[in-house]
Amino acid sequence: MYGMPHQLPNQAMTTIPPAMGQPGAPLSGPSKIDPNQIPRPIPSSSPIVYETRQGNSANPPPPATSDYIVRDTGNCSPRYMRCTINQIPCTGDLLTTSAMQLALLVQPMALPHPSEDPIQVVDFGESGPVRCSRCKGYINPFMKFIDQGRKFICNLCGFTDDTPRDYHCNLGPDGRRRDADERPELCRGTVEFVASKEYMVRDPMPAIYFFLIDVSMNAIQTGATAAACSAINQVISDLPEGPRTLVGIATFDSTIHFYNLKRALQQPLMLIVPDIQDVYTPLQTDVIVQLSECRQHLELLLENIPTMFQSSKTAESCFGAAIKAAFLAMKSTGGKLLVFQSVLPSVGIGALSSREAEGRTNISAGEKEAHKLLQPADKILKTMAIEFAEYQVCVDVFVTTQTYVDIASISVIPKTTGGQVYYYYPFSAVSDSAKLYNDLRWNITRPQGFEAVMRVRCSQGIQVQDYSGNFCKRIPTDIDLPGIDCDKCILVTLKHDDKLQDGSECGFQCALLYTTVYGQRRIRVTNLSLPCTSMLSNLFRSADLDTQFACFLKQAAIEIPTSPLVQVREQVTNLCINILLSYRKFCATVSSSGQLILPEALKLLPLYTLALIKSTGLRNDGRIDDRSFWFNYVSSLSTPLAVPLVYPRMFAIHDLNSKEGDESALPPIIPLSSEHVSDDGIYLLENGEDALIYLGSSVDSSILQQLFGFTSVNEVPTQFVMQQYDNPLSKKFNNVVNTIRRQRCSYLRFKLCKKGDPSGALFFSCMVEDKNASGPSYVEFLVHIHRQIQMKMS
């Protein structure tokens, strides 16, 4: 984990002096920036304890990528909500001058640190939680009680309400209610209210899991069907206990096969739906059954599916029709639909054609139109997705493929229903089955909610401009989330509609109404109150690097399908330049033009911007599906994972034995530059989703033997499975990997890379500080930024 020191001195800045010539000499000739002085991520040490407020004012949060333990003293934990700037500009003009973005990153169900207190549940009974009668904001620590506690003023809209009689309490000499510290809703930034009847349109839905498995010839032959069935079979025991848990299962190739799981039958009965244009569900009642009633049937069926279809010669896939049919079975209740898909959907509703091949032949002629392949092929799946969302069906798609499947089109369904795409390309039954099982298990066991609605309210003067993430939006103020879980993050961009008062505070409140997996209706309310400022230097001092960058990243991902890549890369670079220009122009006291001056809080912004330009999403090379997956992954990505996605962590593995100390501690992070990669070393690179292990060409054979069980780099297998051997180095290596997996809540997909073949080229393409085909070196990029700033200054 790494991050900036967050106690910033008065107007701290980083100055990068020229490497030669007189101080103050303007840059001329090639690189004149001293490579030893350039900013790099500094790993943070042991976890810090962070209090959200102190002495009645907000504490700026630690970096999202650092290790911290939160004590909620009035503002919410930054895990649930962070702002791109920890002081709010009083006017829109001041914000425009700074060139920074004003946005919230909201992750309402984020995982707390194990040492943090759980969120308190507050039950107001029949009457439901106390709310402002004008803006409907929920009671929170920043509402001010007046008139001996008989009235309260809303911190969001300023309206004065009468305190409900049974909620009245006298005020102490400090003006606070005497019971404020006993009531979580008056002293904690995040609370959860029990929802009363008025928050329910119907009874809370049961926990429904419907599994839909591709059994086309390709899926059977690659082992994808068997891997999916085995993963499902292993996670059945992880589904929530009790009579409210229901399951269903269907398979599909060019037709759809449902299974009647009723206990009375000797074995599951297959029901075939041949019509893939006008789809229906057979026997609506027995397709989805209580898990407790059909467990043995289900396990038997999952064991048999791969053999039932083993001689199938059906290459077609009716993906669109199959999810439509599964939806019809779930429509009356809603629930989770988990789809395992291996080939391009080729027949039935929403059939697609192989656009990638057309794209490849036209790439030179149609470079201007290349991004069209990143848009859905048509509106059919989107229309279906909106209907799914309306009936609370959340779809996750596990793409286990070795070919193009048009993720740009398929992903519309998970994106609109609060789900996600999992992507295993090229799928290997040997090395991907464990990740498929772990991904499915985490999908089902992580903290999550169903049939949710979310809204963010702000103080007068600021309003929500837009929401972006994985959801469906029917009215401008709310977003509908058929599913929401601890990993999903929503970007909320803000704008001024009035002036704010210097020295006052601006409040933000996120309310999430949802159903727990055990069928309780809850309202999770997250509050953040930040000081307003009219000084530009305060904005730069309180800028939040990780959140600003996550915002950059998500906005770039939104642009990719609609603009040529060269234009997106330019926009991203200009965002960075304009922020640094504003700082140089209005805040920097050093007048020497020979120096590049960066605000301390944002000194790594150029590095991360360069890394973004060179990322899978913005590089010119690469497959269409890889790019589509990338911007879909970014769409709901949490703030702590934004930086590692483009600037991964790299560790040396070959010398783990020389490090003494904490078993779970990670080795030091190495800058992403090939000068730090030696030929006799082994390196691990991870970005939160994938991991590369690079083997230098002259690694000591005993180290290879200890870690991997072979003695020469030439014996590297293409399909790699992590193993632990009985020696200290292997144990330490496995400890490092397991620590990363725990931090990332992801199993990580491993690939071995060696010099001189495509895998080695893949590894070196991640060395974002080097000059390569995708862009300049870090030093050259700083020189470019400096020149641009000098030009604009003069």
Stockholm file with secondary structure:
# STOCKHOLM 1.0

chainA/1-794         MYGMPHQLPNQAMTTIPPAMGQPGAPLSGPSKIDPNQIPRPIPSSSPIVYETRQGNSANPPPPATSDYIVRDTGNCSPRYMRCTINQIPCTGDLLTTSAMQLALLVQPMALPHPSEDPIQVVDFGESGPVRCSRCKGYINPFMKFIDQGRKFICNLCGFTDDTPRDYHCNLGPDGRRRDADERPELCRGTVEFVASKEYMVRDPMPAIYFFLIDVSMNAIQTGATAAACSAINQVISDLPEGPRTLVGIATFDSTIHFYNLKRALQQPLMLIVPDIQDVYTPLQTDVIVQLSECRQHLELLLENIPTMFQSSKTAESCFGAAIKAAFLAMKSTGGKLLVFQSVLPSVGIGALSSREAEGRTNISAGEKEAHKLLQPADKILKTMAIEFAEYQVCVDVFVTTQTYVDIASISVIPKTTGGQVYYYYPFSAVSDSAKLYNDLRWNITRPQGFEAVMRVRCSQGIQVQDYSGNFCKRIPTDIDLPGIDCDKCILVTLKHDDKLQDGSECGFQCALLYTTVYGQRRIRVTNLSLPCTSMLSNLFRSADLDTQFACFLKQAAIEIPTSPLVQVREQVTNLCINILLSYRKFCATVSSSGQLILPEALKLLPLYTLALIKSTGLRNDGRIDDRSFWFNYVSSLSTPLAVPLVYPRMFAIHDLNSKEGDESALPPIIPLSSEHVSDDGIYLLENGEDALIYLGSSVDSSILQQLFGFTSVNEVPTQFVMQQYDNPLSKKFNNVVNTIRRQRCSYLRFKLCKKGDPSGALFFSCMVEDKNASGPSYVEFLVHIHRQIQMKMS
#=GR chainA/1-794 SS CBCCCSSCCTTCEEEECBSSSSTTCCCCSSCCBCGGGSCCCCBCCSCEEEESEETTEECCCCCTTSCEEEECSSSCCTTTEEESBSSEESSHHHHHHHTCCCEEEECTTCCCCTTSCCCCEECCGGGCSCBCTTTCCBCCTTCEEEGGGTEEECTTTCCEEECCGGGCCCBCTTSSBTTTTTCHHHHCSEEEEECCGGGCSSSCCCEEEEEEEECSHHHHHTTHHHHHHHHHHHHGGGSCCSTTEEEEEEEESSSEEEEECCTTSSSCEEEEECCSSSCCCSSTTTSEEEHHHHHHHHHHHHHHHHHHTTTCCCCCCCHHHHHHHHHHHHTTTCEEEEEEECSCCCSSTTCCCCHHHHHHHTTTTTGGGGGGGGSCSCSHHHHHHHHHHHTTEEEEEEEECSSCCCHHHHTHHHHHHTCCEEEESSCCHHHHHHHHHHHHHHHHHSSEEEEEEEEEEECTTEEEEEEESSCBCSSTTCEEEEEEETTCCEEEEEEESSCCCTTSEEEEEEEEEEEETTSCEEEEEEEEEEEEECCHHHHHHTBCHHHHHHHHHHHHHHHTTTSCHHHHHHHHHHHHHHHHHHHHHHTCCCCCTTSEEEEGGGTTHHHHHHHHHTSTTTCSSSCHHHHHHHHHHHHTCCHHHHHHHHSCEEEECTTGGGCCSCSSCCCCCCCSCGGGCCTTCEEEEECSSEEEEEECTTCCHHHHHHHHSCSSGGGCCSSCCCCCCSSHHHHHHHHHHHHHHHHHTSCCEEEEEETTSHHHHHHHHTCTTSCBTTBCCHHHHHHHHHHHHHHHHC
#=GC SS_cons         CBCCCSSCCTTCEEEECBSSSSTTCCCCSSCCBCGGGSCCCCBCCSCEEEESEETTEECCCCCTTSCEEEECSSSCCTTTEEESBSSEESSHHHHHHHTCCCEEEECTTCCCCTTSCCCCEECCGGGCSCBCTTTCCBCCTTCEEEGGGTEEECTTTCCEEECCGGGCCCBCTTSSBTTTTTCHHHHCSEEEEECCGGGCSSSCCCEEEEEEEECSHHHHHTTHHHHHHHHHHHHGGGSCCSTTEEEEEEEESSSEEEEECCTTSSSCEEEEECCSSSCCCSSTTTSEEEHHHHHHHHHHHHHHHHHHTTTCCCCCCCHHHHHHHHHHHHTTTCEEEEEEECSCCCSSTTCCCCHHHHHHHTTTTTGGGGGGGGSCSCSHHHHHHHHHHHTTEEEEEEEECSSCCCHHHHTHHHHHHTCCEEEESSCCHHHHHHHHHHHHHHHHHSSEEEEEEEEEEECTTEEEEEEESSCBCSSTTCEEEEEEETTCCEEEEEEESSCCCTTSEEEEEEEEEEEETTSCEEEEEEEEEEEEECCHHHHHHTBCHHHHHHHHHHHHHHHTTTSCHHHHHHHHHHHHHHHHHHHHHHTCCCCCTTSEEEEGGGTTHHHHHHHHHTSTTTCSSSCHHHHHHHHHHHHTCCHHHHHHHHSCEEEECTTGGGCCSCSSCCCCCCCSCGGGCCTTCEEEEECSSEEEEEECTTCCHHHHHHHHSCSSGGGCCSSCCCCCCSSHHHHHHHHHHHHHHHHHTSCCEEEEEETTSHHHHHHHHTCTTSCBTTBCCHHHHHHHHHHHHHHHHC
//
